[in-house]
């Protein structure tokens, strides 16, 4: 309990990292107390709590991260999504795509999607979701560029077809990115 309180209250990032490391290796690790920390009215405490849970192995921590995925604080949901993606949890896909669109940890979110795209069916579902977001008229040029880049890490024909279409996009940066990614795919 004291270690959890120290983790949740520490403001120095180096000390906080060491405390998270110690907490993750302490056995029980205070997962339930950290989950309570996600409900804190203080944003910094919520972030520390979810980051600590993300460093903990096991089903209990994964369950708390799944709960955190729906948190209204996008920082909490984002950290949960990144870790759940790394753990192979497909529930994180919508949040990861939102992060890419919004430009919040978009590179890490795209990496997590590529981890999740390990089998053909999942890769096609992820590519289809990316294409759906690209098709929305409300998705601006910077977000379209990030979504196009995210397709690079998604194998399969759905992603390849999307890149072919995007290589003719009216937005020059999107078209050039897609064309380049197609060249990379051809070289594999």
N, CA, C and O of each residue as an XYZ file, in Angstrom:
752
protein
N       0.825     -1.197      0.000
C       0.000      0.000      0.000
C       0.868      1.259      0.000
O       0.566      2.220     -0.707
N       1.934      1.255      0.782
C       2.816      2.424      0.841
C       3.511      2.647     -0.502
O       3.694      3.787     -0.929
N       3.895      1.562     -1.162
C       4.550      1.685     -2.461
C       3.578      2.239     -3.516
O       3.966      3.045     -4.361
N       2.328      1.803     -3.459
C       1.319      2.327     -4.384
C       1.122      3.817     -4.150
O       1.064      4.593     -5.103
N       1.019      4.219     -2.898
C       0.860      5.642     -2.576
C       2.056      6.446     -3.079
O       1.897      7.556     -3.588
N       3.252      5.880     -2.932
C       4.453      6.567     -3.409
C       4.421      6.717     -4.929
O       4.768      7.773     -5.458
N       4.005      5.665     -5.629
C       3.918      5.709     -7.091
C       2.911      6.767     -7.537
O       3.181      7.546     -8.451
N       1.764      6.788     -6.892
C       0.707      7.716     -7.300
C       1.030      9.167     -6.968
O       0.505     10.085     -7.600
N       1.897      9.374     -5.974
C       2.204     10.733     -5.555
C       3.501     11.302     -6.100
O       3.751     12.500     -5.964
N       4.331     10.468     -6.714
C       5.657     10.923     -7.163
C       5.568     11.755     -8.441
O       4.976     11.330     -9.433
N       6.163     12.940     -8.401
C       6.125     13.827     -9.567
C       7.394     13.774    -10.413
O       7.356     14.116    -11.595
N       8.507     13.355     -9.837
C       9.752     13.253    -10.605
C       9.660     12.023    -11.510
O       9.488     10.913    -11.006
N       9.769     12.188    -12.834
C       9.582     11.054    -13.742
C      10.598      9.928    -13.549
O      10.271      8.760    -13.755
N      11.816     10.268    -13.161
C      12.832      9.226    -12.966
C      12.530      8.403    -11.723
O      12.612      7.175    -11.742
N      12.185      9.082    -10.662
C      11.831      8.382     -9.420
C      10.555      7.576     -9.637
O      10.453      6.434     -9.188
N       9.581      8.172    -10.330
C       8.323      7.475    -10.592
C       8.566      6.197    -11.391
O       7.955      5.166    -11.112
N       9.449      6.258    -12.375
C       9.775      5.069    -13.158
C      10.385      3.974    -12.304
O      10.045      2.800    -12.455
N      11.284      4.354    -11.406
C      11.894      3.372    -10.505
C      10.851      2.780     -9.563
O      10.871      1.582     -9.278
N       9.949      3.615     -9.088
C       8.893      3.123     -8.200
C       7.943      2.181     -8.943
O       7.532      1.160     -8.393
N       7.593      2.516    -10.189
C       6.735      1.620    -10.981
C       7.421      0.279    -11.193
O       6.793     -0.775    -11.100
N       8.715      0.331    -11.479
C       9.488     -0.897    -11.672
C       9.442     -1.751    -10.403
O       9.193     -2.955    -10.465
N       9.683     -1.121     -9.260
C       9.662     -1.849     -7.987
C       8.273     -2.410     -7.710
O       8.138     -3.548     -7.258
N       7.260     -1.629     -7.974
C       5.890     -2.070     -7.725
C       5.523     -3.257     -8.607
O       4.878     -4.198     -8.142
N       5.923     -3.223     -9.858
C       5.609     -4.314    -10.781
C       6.266     -5.622    -10.356
O       5.785     -6.700    -10.706
N       7.353     -5.534     -9.611
C       8.075     -6.731     -9.188
C       7.811     -7.107     -7.738
O       8.469     -7.993     -7.194
N       6.857     -6.441     -7.116
C       6.629     -6.652     -5.685
C       5.639     -7.764     -5.369
O       5.201     -7.879     -4.225
N       5.277     -8.577     -6.339
C       4.318     -9.640     -6.059
C       2.912     -9.160     -6.332
O       2.525     -8.988     -7.488
N       2.140     -8.941     -5.279
C       0.754     -8.483     -5.403
C       0.705     -7.212     -6.232
O      -0.127     -7.083     -7.130
N       1.586     -6.280     -5.937
C       1.697     -5.072     -6.738
C       0.607     -4.053     -6.556
O       0.659     -3.002     -7.195
N      -0.378     -4.302     -5.719
C      -1.405     -3.309     -5.452
C      -2.273     -2.966     -6.645
O      -2.684     -1.817     -6.810
N      -2.556     -3.965     -7.483
C      -3.329     -3.700     -8.694
C      -4.688     -3.061     -8.403
O      -5.108     -2.146     -9.112
N      -5.370     -3.535     -7.372
C      -6.689     -2.978     -7.033
C      -6.571     -1.519     -6.605
O      -7.413     -0.696     -6.963
N      -5.530     -1.198     -5.841
C      -5.336      0.193     -5.411
C      -4.998      1.089     -6.601
O      -5.443      2.235     -6.670
N      -4.222      0.571     -7.520
C      -3.912      1.343     -8.726
C      -5.175      1.573     -9.556
O      -5.372      2.653    -10.114
N      -6.024      0.552     -9.633
C      -7.282      0.704    -10.365
C      -8.137      1.797     -9.730
O      -8.816      2.545    -10.434
N      -8.105      1.889     -8.408
C      -8.816      2.974     -7.725
C      -8.202      4.322     -8.096
O      -8.914      5.314     -8.245
N      -6.877      4.352     -8.245
C      -6.187      5.583     -8.621
C      -6.626      6.118     -9.973
O      -6.562      7.323    -10.217
N      -7.070      5.231    -10.849
C      -7.560      5.661    -12.162
C      -8.814      6.518    -12.014
O      -9.127      7.323    -12.890
N      -9.521      6.345    -10.917
C     -10.715      7.141    -10.662
C     -10.452      8.453     -9.948
O     -11.397      9.158     -9.596
N      -9.199      8.794     -9.728
C      -8.846     10.023     -9.011
C      -9.335     11.259     -9.768
O      -9.378     11.262    -10.998
N      -9.703     12.310     -9.024
C     -10.065     13.564     -9.690
C      -8.844     14.313    -10.243
O      -8.994     15.281    -10.988
N      -7.644     13.863     -9.878
C      -6.408     14.528    -10.302
C      -5.841     13.790    -11.525
O      -5.521     12.603    -11.452
N      -5.724     14.506    -12.638
C      -5.277     13.893    -13.895
C      -3.910     13.226    -13.771
O      -3.706     12.138    -14.310
N      -2.979     13.857    -13.076
C      -1.627     13.296    -12.945
C      -1.652     11.973    -12.184
O      -0.885     11.064    -12.501
N      -2.514     11.859    -11.197
C      -2.635     10.611    -10.432
C      -3.223      9.522    -11.327
O      -2.765      8.379    -11.300
N      -4.227      9.872    -12.112
C      -4.817      8.889    -13.037
C      -3.765      8.371    -14.015
O      -3.689      7.172    -14.282
N      -2.955      9.288    -14.544
C      -1.913      8.878    -15.488
C      -0.899      7.954    -14.816
O      -0.514      6.933    -15.386
N      -0.471      8.306    -13.620
C       0.500      7.453    -12.914
C      -0.089      6.073    -12.636
O       0.607      5.063    -12.735
N      -1.364      6.035    -12.292
C      -2.010      4.755    -11.985
C      -2.069      3.858    -13.218
O      -1.725      2.678    -13.140
N      -2.500      4.400    -14.349
C      -2.620      3.570    -15.547
C      -1.243      3.168    -16.071
O      -1.076      2.053    -16.565
N      -0.268      4.048    -15.974
C       1.084      3.688    -16.414
C       1.657      2.576    -15.545
O       2.366      1.700    -16.041
N       1.357      2.609    -14.264
C       1.830      1.551    -13.367
C       1.158      0.230    -13.697
O       1.817     -0.809    -13.743
N      -0.147      0.261    -13.927
C      -0.850     -0.969    -14.306
C      -0.313     -1.526    -15.619
O      -0.234     -2.742    -15.795
N       0.052     -0.647    -16.532
C       0.568     -1.086    -17.830
C       1.880     -1.855    -17.696
O       2.209     -2.676    -18.552
N       2.615     -1.597    -16.647
C       3.893     -2.287    -16.455
C       3.743     -3.607    -15.708
O       4.724     -4.321    -15.500
N       2.518     -3.931    -15.306
C       2.294     -5.151    -14.531
C       1.769     -6.272    -15.413
O       0.869     -6.066    -16.227
N       2.335     -7.452    -15.245
C       1.841     -8.593    -16.011
C       0.576     -9.167    -15.372
O       0.204     -8.804    -14.256
N      -0.063    -10.053    -16.093
C      -1.144    -10.834    -15.511
C      -2.539    -10.407    -15.919
O      -2.776     -9.300    -16.404
N      -3.453    -11.345    -15.696
C      -4.845    -11.147    -16.088
C      -5.527    -10.039    -15.301
O      -6.351     -9.305    -15.846
N      -5.188     -9.914    -14.017
C      -5.829     -8.875    -13.211
C      -5.480     -7.486    -13.751
O      -6.356     -6.635    -13.901
N      -4.208     -7.267    -14.038
C      -3.794     -5.973    -14.593
C      -4.449     -5.744    -15.952
O      -4.889     -4.633    -16.246
N      -4.516     -6.781    -16.778
C      -5.156     -6.661    -18.090
C      -6.625     -6.291    -17.939
O      -7.139     -5.470    -18.699
N      -7.300     -6.887    -16.970
C      -8.702     -6.556    -16.715
C      -8.884     -5.102    -16.321
O      -9.804     -4.434    -16.795
N      -8.009     -4.611    -15.455
C      -8.084     -3.199    -15.060
C      -7.789     -2.284    -16.248
O      -8.388     -1.216    -16.377
N      -6.874     -2.700    -17.109
C      -6.572     -1.903    -18.301
C      -7.764     -1.885    -19.264
O      -8.038     -0.866    -19.897
N      -8.469     -3.016    -19.371
C      -9.675     -3.043    -20.207
C     -10.705     -2.045    -19.682
O     -11.343     -1.329    -20.453
N     -10.857     -2.010    -18.353
C     -11.781     -1.041    -17.750
C     -11.323      0.387    -18.040
O     -12.143      1.258    -18.329
N     -10.021      0.624    -17.963
C      -9.465      1.964    -18.172
C      -9.617      2.428    -19.616
O      -9.611      3.629    -19.888
N      -9.751      1.494    -20.528
C      -9.895      1.822    -21.947
C     -11.089      2.746    -22.194
O     -11.048      3.594    -23.085
N     -12.141      2.581    -21.410
C     -13.362      3.380    -21.593
C     -13.368      4.648    -20.745
O     -14.370      5.364    -20.714
N     -12.274      4.933    -20.064
C     -12.219      6.109    -19.186
C     -12.378      7.382    -20.014
O     -11.854      7.466    -21.124
N     -13.097      8.373    -19.485
C     -13.285      9.618    -20.249
C     -12.009     10.447    -20.434
O     -11.947     11.295    -21.324
N     -11.002     10.207    -19.605
C      -9.724     10.908    -19.756
C      -8.958     10.234    -20.899
O      -8.591      9.066    -20.775
N      -8.707     10.940    -22.010
C      -8.036     10.307    -23.151
C      -6.618      9.836    -22.841
O      -6.121      8.921    -23.498
N      -5.964     10.435    -21.863
C      -4.618      9.982    -21.484
C      -4.708      8.590    -20.868
O      -3.908      7.712    -21.190
N      -5.670      8.391    -19.992
C      -5.865      7.086    -19.352
C      -6.226      6.046    -20.406
O      -5.612      4.980    -20.465
N      -7.217      6.353    -21.235
C      -7.616      5.413    -22.279
C      -6.490      5.120    -23.258
O      -6.355      3.995    -23.739
N      -5.682      6.135    -23.551
C      -4.571      5.957    -24.479
C      -3.498      5.022    -23.948
O      -3.052      4.113    -24.649
N      -3.084      5.248    -22.698
C      -2.083      4.342    -22.119
C      -2.625      2.919    -22.031
O      -1.903      1.955    -22.284
N      -3.899      2.795    -21.671
C      -4.502      1.463    -21.594
C      -4.510      0.807    -22.973
O      -4.180     -0.372    -23.103
N      -4.885      1.564    -24.000
C      -4.947      1.010    -25.355
C      -3.575      0.564    -25.847
O      -3.442     -0.503    -26.446
N      -2.561      1.377    -25.595
C      -1.215      1.009    -26.041
C      -0.768     -0.301    -25.411
O      -0.220     -1.168    -26.091
N      -1.001     -0.443    -24.118
C      -0.573     -1.673    -23.448
C      -1.441     -2.858    -23.852
O      -0.930     -3.960    -24.053
N      -2.744     -2.642    -23.971
C      -3.611     -3.738    -24.396
C      -3.252     -4.195    -25.808
O      -3.288     -5.389    -26.103
N      -2.909     -3.257    -26.672
C      -2.468     -3.627    -28.012
C      -1.222     -4.490    -27.964
O      -1.117     -5.479    -28.690
N      -0.282     -4.120    -27.113
C       0.948     -4.905    -26.962
C       0.651     -6.297    -26.404
O       1.391     -7.249    -26.655
N      -0.438     -6.402    -25.645
C      -0.833     -7.693    -25.067
C      -1.731     -8.494    -26.001
O      -2.188     -9.580    -25.644
N      -1.985     -7.966    -27.193
C      -2.789     -8.700    -28.162
C      -4.286     -8.578    -27.969
O      -5.039     -9.415    -28.467
N      -4.735     -7.564    -27.264
C      -6.157     -7.369    -26.978
C      -6.793     -6.494    -28.060
O      -6.547     -5.289    -28.114
N      -7.606     -7.101    -28.913
C      -8.209     -6.385    -30.041
C      -9.206     -5.313    -29.612
O      -9.555     -4.453    -30.419
N      -9.672     -5.339    -28.368
C     -10.589     -4.299    -27.882
C      -9.960     -2.915    -27.980
O     -10.671     -1.910    -27.984
N      -8.652     -2.856    -28.058
C      -7.948     -1.576    -28.088
C      -7.981     -0.907    -29.462
O      -7.663      0.278    -29.567
N      -8.351     -1.623    -30.499
C      -8.253     -1.100    -31.868
C      -8.977      0.238    -32.063
O      -8.364      1.167    -32.588
N     -10.243      0.383    -31.668
C     -10.903      1.678    -31.908
C     -10.184      2.853    -31.235
O     -10.049      3.922    -31.830
N      -9.731      2.656    -30.013
C      -9.022      3.727    -29.308
C      -7.693      4.024    -29.986
O      -7.310      5.187    -30.113
N      -6.990      2.995    -30.420
C      -5.717      3.203    -31.111
C      -5.921      4.005    -32.397
O      -5.124      4.888    -32.713
N      -6.973      3.703    -33.126
C      -7.251      4.457    -34.355
C      -7.613      5.900    -34.021
O      -7.183      6.821    -34.714
N      -8.397      6.103    -32.969
C      -8.711      7.475    -32.536
C      -7.436      8.244    -32.202
O      -7.309      9.422    -32.535
N      -6.495      7.571    -31.543
C      -5.231      8.215    -31.184
C      -4.466      8.644    -32.436
O      -3.871      9.722    -32.468
N      -4.484      7.804    -33.456
C      -3.802      8.139    -34.708
C      -4.462      9.360    -35.346
O      -3.776     10.286    -35.778
N      -5.779      9.357    -35.402
C      -6.508     10.481    -35.996
C      -6.201     11.775    -35.248
O      -5.982     12.820    -35.860
N      -6.188     11.694    -33.919
C      -5.983     12.887    -33.092
C      -4.515     13.293    -32.978
O      -4.213     14.389    -32.506
N      -3.604     12.423    -33.404
C      -2.182     12.732    -33.311
C      -1.626     12.576    -31.905
O      -0.600     13.173    -31.578
N      -2.291     11.777    -31.061
C      -1.825     11.519    -29.695
C      -1.073     10.189    -29.683
O      -1.680      9.133    -29.860
N       0.208     10.232    -29.480
C       1.013      9.005    -29.475
C       0.695      8.160    -30.716
O       0.579      6.937    -30.636
N       0.558      8.833    -31.856
C       0.105      8.149    -33.064
C       1.096      7.100    -33.561
O       0.683      6.068    -34.090
N       2.378      7.344    -33.403
C       3.368      6.356    -33.840
C       3.275      5.098    -32.988
O       3.301      3.983    -33.510
N       3.167      5.280    -31.671
C       3.030      4.135    -30.771
C       1.722      3.393    -31.038
O       1.677      2.164    -30.988
N       0.656      4.151    -31.323
C      -0.633      3.524    -31.614
C      -0.554      2.700    -32.900
O      -1.097      1.597    -32.962
N       0.113      3.223    -33.918
C       0.283      2.476    -35.169
C       1.114      1.219    -34.933
O       0.829      0.167    -35.505
N       2.142      1.325    -34.093
C       2.948      0.146    -33.754
C       2.094     -0.912    -33.058
O       2.216     -2.104    -33.342
N       1.228     -0.468    -32.146
C       0.351     -1.410    -31.444
C      -0.607     -2.084    -32.424
O      -0.883     -3.278    -32.302
N      -1.112     -1.327    -33.392
C      -1.982     -1.933    -34.410
C      -1.232     -2.986    -35.211
O      -1.791     -4.034    -35.535
N       0.026     -2.717    -35.533
C       0.789     -3.697    -36.315
C       1.029     -4.972    -35.512
O       1.090     -6.061    -36.082
N       1.166     -4.842    -34.193
C       1.289     -6.033    -33.340
C      -0.009     -6.831    -33.382
O       0.006     -8.058    -33.481
N      -1.124     -6.125    -33.304
C      -2.429     -6.792    -33.317
C      -2.744     -7.432    -34.663
O      -3.531     -8.377    -34.729
N      -2.143     -6.933    -35.730
C      -2.443     -7.409    -37.085
C      -1.653     -8.662    -37.435
O      -1.232     -8.829    -38.580
N      -1.451     -9.527    -36.477
C      -0.619    -10.707    -36.665
C      -1.231    -11.794    -37.519
O      -0.502    -12.569    -38.138
N      -2.555    -11.874    -37.573
C      -3.180    -12.883    -38.425
C      -4.000    -12.184    -39.508
O      -4.373    -11.019    -39.362
N      -4.272    -12.894    -40.577
C      -4.904    -12.299    -41.752
C      -6.257    -11.678    -41.437
O      -6.534    -10.559    -41.869
N      -7.098    -12.378    -40.697
C      -8.444    -11.871    -40.416
C      -8.383    -10.582    -39.605
O      -9.089     -9.621    -39.908
N      -7.546    -10.562    -38.582
C      -7.425     -9.360    -37.753
C      -6.810     -8.220    -38.555
O      -7.248     -7.075    -38.441
N      -5.806     -8.523    -39.357
C      -5.177     -7.490    -40.192
C      -6.207     -6.862    -41.126
O      -6.229     -5.644    -41.302
N      -7.055     -7.690    -41.724
C      -8.080     -7.159    -42.628
C      -9.095     -6.303    -41.882
O      -9.540     -5.279    -42.401
N      -9.466     -6.709    -40.670
C     -10.412     -5.904    -39.874
C      -9.794     -4.556    -39.505
O     -10.459     -3.522    -39.577
N      -8.530     -4.571    -39.112
C      -7.850     -3.318    -38.760
C      -7.741     -2.417    -39.989
O      -8.021     -1.221    -39.911
N      -7.337     -2.986    -41.114
C      -7.223     -2.196    -42.350
C      -8.576     -1.612    -42.735
O      -8.654     -0.459    -43.158
N      -9.634     -2.392    -42.594
C     -10.977     -1.900    -42.930
C     -11.367     -0.732    -42.031
O     -11.970      0.234    -42.500
N     -11.030     -0.808    -40.747
C     -11.336      0.302    -39.829
C     -10.537      1.550    -40.205
O     -11.060      2.664    -40.165
N      -9.277      1.359    -40.565
C      -8.463      2.500    -40.998
C      -9.054      3.133    -42.260
O      -9.134      4.357    -42.367
N      -9.466      2.298    -43.207
C     -10.068      2.787    -44.451
C     -11.372      3.532    -44.149
O     -11.648      4.574    -44.742
N     -12.168      2.994    -43.226
C     -13.417      3.668    -42.851
C     -13.145      5.071    -42.322
O     -13.859      6.014    -42.664
N     -12.116      5.212    -41.490
C     -11.782      6.536    -40.955
C     -11.264      7.457    -42.046
O     -11.540      8.657    -42.036
N     -10.517      6.900    -42.981
C     -10.033      7.701    -44.110
C     -11.187      8.202    -44.973
O     -11.104      9.285    -45.552
N     -12.250      7.428    -45.058
C     -13.383      7.774    -45.916
C     -14.275      8.856    -45.321
O     -15.058      9.476    -46.041
N     -14.167      9.090    -44.026
C     -15.002     10.117    -43.406
C     -14.626     11.488    -43.948
O     -13.446     11.834    -44.015
N     -15.609     12.250    -44.327
C     -15.358     13.586    -44.845
C     -14.803     14.537    -43.807
O     -14.272     15.592    -44.153
N     -14.919     14.179    -42.543
C     -14.447     15.053    -41.465
C     -12.988     14.811    -41.101
O     -12.436     15.534    -40.272
N     -12.353     13.810    -41.702
C     -10.962     13.506    -41.387
C     -10.060     14.435    -42.199
O     -10.017     14.354    -43.426
N      -9.341     15.318    -41.504
C      -8.481     16.300    -42.159
C      -7.221     15.690    -42.749
O      -6.904     14.525    -42.506
N      -6.510     16.491    -43.524
C      -5.312     16.027    -44.229
C      -4.235     15.467    -43.295
O      -3.692     14.403    -43.592
N      -3.899     16.131    -42.179
C      -2.869     15.549    -41.305
C      -3.274     14.172    -40.763
O      -2.453     13.258    -40.692
N      -4.544     14.040    -40.382
C      -5.020     12.750    -39.872
C      -5.018     11.702    -40.978
O      -4.684     10.542    -40.734
N      -5.385     12.099    -42.183
C      -5.361     11.165    -43.312
C      -3.931     10.675    -43.566
O      -3.719      9.505    -43.885
N      -2.972     11.559    -43.427
C      -1.575     11.164    -43.582
C      -1.149     10.157    -42.527
O      -0.473      9.175    -42.833
N      -1.547     10.403    -41.285
C      -1.194      9.472    -40.203
C      -1.878      8.120    -40.385
O      -1.270      7.078    -40.138
N      -3.136      8.131    -40.815
C      -3.845      6.871    -41.059
C      -3.196      6.098    -42.204
O      -3.091      4.873    -42.148
N      -2.764      6.805    -43.231
C      -2.066      6.163    -44.349
C      -0.771      5.525    -43.861
O      -0.453      4.392    -44.223
N      -0.031      6.253    -43.044
C       1.209      5.701    -42.484
C       0.925      4.469    -41.636
O       1.708      3.519    -41.642
N      -0.187      4.474    -40.907
C      -0.530      3.325    -40.064
C      -0.782      2.079    -40.903
O      -0.534      0.965    -40.442
N      -1.267      2.251    -42.120
C      -1.485      1.099    -43.001
C      -0.179      0.379    -43.328
O      -0.201     -0.795    -43.698
N       0.942      1.055    -43.200
C       2.242      0.441    -43.503
C       2.502     -0.789    -42.648
O       3.112     -1.750    -43.115
N       2.049     -0.769    -41.411
C       2.313     -1.879    -40.505
C       1.260     -2.964    -40.518
O       1.337     -3.923    -39.749
N       0.277     -2.816    -41.389
C      -0.817     -3.787    -41.454
C      -0.651     -4.617    -42.725
O      -0.783     -4.087    -43.828
N      -0.366     -5.901    -42.585
C      -0.192     -6.739    -43.768
C      -1.539     -7.083    -44.412
O      -2.599     -6.854    -43.828
N      -1.474     -7.627    -45.608
C      -2.679     -8.159    -46.233
C      -3.184     -7.354    -47.411
O      -2.747     -6.234    -47.676
N      -4.128     -7.975    -48.109
C      -4.649     -7.386    -49.335
C      -5.532     -6.169    -49.080
O      -5.549     -5.244    -49.892
N      -6.259     -6.151    -47.979
C      -7.119     -4.999    -47.694
C      -6.275     -3.741    -47.544
O      -6.612     -2.697    -48.101
N      -5.191     -3.835    -46.801
C      -4.300     -2.682    -46.622
C      -3.628     -2.319    -47.941
O      -3.494     -1.138    -48.262
N      -3.207     -3.314    -48.702
C      -2.552     -3.036    -49.990
C      -3.499     -2.342    -50.959
O      -3.113     -1.384    -51.629
N      -4.745     -2.824    -51.036
C      -5.733     -2.177    -51.915
C      -5.982     -0.737    -51.479
O      -6.105      0.162    -52.311
N      -6.053     -0.530    -50.177
C      -6.261      0.830    -49.666
C      -5.101      1.735    -50.060
O      -5.309      2.886    -50.444
N      -3.888      1.219    -49.967
C      -2.720      2.020    -50.345
C      -2.716      2.341    -51.839
O      -2.313      3.433    -52.239
N      -3.162      1.394    -52.662
C      -3.254      1.658    -54.104
C      -4.222      2.811    -54.348
O      -3.918      3.728    -55.110
N      -5.387      2.768    -53.704
C      -6.358      3.862    -53.858
C      -5.783      5.176    -53.348
O      -5.927      6.217    -53.989
N      -5.134      5.120    -52.194
C      -4.587      6.337    -51.590
C      -3.436      6.922    -52.406
O      -3.150      8.115    -52.304
N      -2.781      6.104    -53.206
C      -1.684      6.625    -54.031
C      -2.196      7.586    -55.107
O      -1.407      8.271    -55.759
N      -3.506      7.633    -55.285
C      -4.139      8.561    -56.235
C      -4.974      9.613    -55.501
O      -5.827     10.266    -56.102
N      -4.725      9.769    -54.216
C      -5.499     10.697    -53.388
C      -5.291     12.142    -53.842
O      -4.220     12.502    -54.331
N      -6.312     12.950    -53.677
C      -6.223     14.370    -54.048
C      -5.222     15.120    -53.169
O      -4.615     16.098    -53.605
N      -5.056     14.663    -51.948
C      -4.075     15.272    -51.039
C      -2.700     14.716    -51.409
O      -2.435     13.528    -51.228
N      -1.840     15.568    -51.921
C      -0.536     15.146    -52.449
C       0.300     14.385    -51.422
O       0.899     13.362    -51.754
N       0.349     14.865    -50.190
C       1.165     14.194    -49.168
C       0.657     12.781    -48.904
O       1.450     11.859    -48.716
N      -0.653     12.612    -48.891
C      -1.237     11.280    -48.690
C      -0.878     10.383    -49.872
O      -0.468      9.239    -49.681
N      -1.031     10.895    -51.085
C      -0.731     10.107    -52.286
C       0.738      9.688    -52.331
O       1.049      8.541    -52.649
N       1.635     10.613    -52.016
C       3.069     10.290    -52.029
C       3.423      9.268    -50.958
O       4.216      8.358    -51.199
N       2.838      9.419    -49.780
C       3.089      8.459    -48.698
C       2.617      7.074    -49.109
O       3.340      6.092    -48.940
N       1.407      6.994    -49.648
C       0.866      5.699    -50.067
C       1.723      5.074    -51.166
O       1.992      3.873    -51.132
N       2.150      5.873    -52.132
C       2.988      5.351    -53.219
C       4.309      4.814    -52.675
O       4.782      3.760    -53.100
N       4.890      5.535    -51.750
C       6.146      5.090    -51.142
C       5.943      3.776    -50.381
O       6.759      2.860    -50.482
N       4.857      3.696    -49.627
C       4.586      2.472    -48.869
C       4.351      1.286    -49.798
O       4.738      0.162    -49.480
N       3.728      1.530    -50.929
C       3.545      0.457    -51.915
C       4.887     -0.019    -52.460
O       5.079     -1.217    -52.669
N       5.815      0.904    -52.692
C       7.159      0.516    -53.144
C       7.841     -0.350    -52.090
O       8.484     -1.348    -52.416
N       7.698      0.036    -50.832
C       8.297     -0.766    -49.764
C       7.699     -2.164    -49.721
O       8.418     -3.148    -49.542
N       6.387     -2.250    -49.885
C       5.727     -3.562    -49.882
C       6.200     -4.414    -51.054
O       6.401     -5.619    -50.905
N       6.379     -3.796    -52.212
C       6.827     -4.536    -53.395
C       8.242     -5.073    -53.204
O       8.600     -6.106    -53.770
N       9.044     -4.373    -52.411
C      10.421     -4.788    -52.174
C      10.571     -5.896    -51.151
O      11.663     -6.434    -50.969
N       9.489     -6.238    -50.487
C       9.569     -7.297    -49.450
C       9.546     -8.664    -50.045
O       9.605     -9.655    -49.318
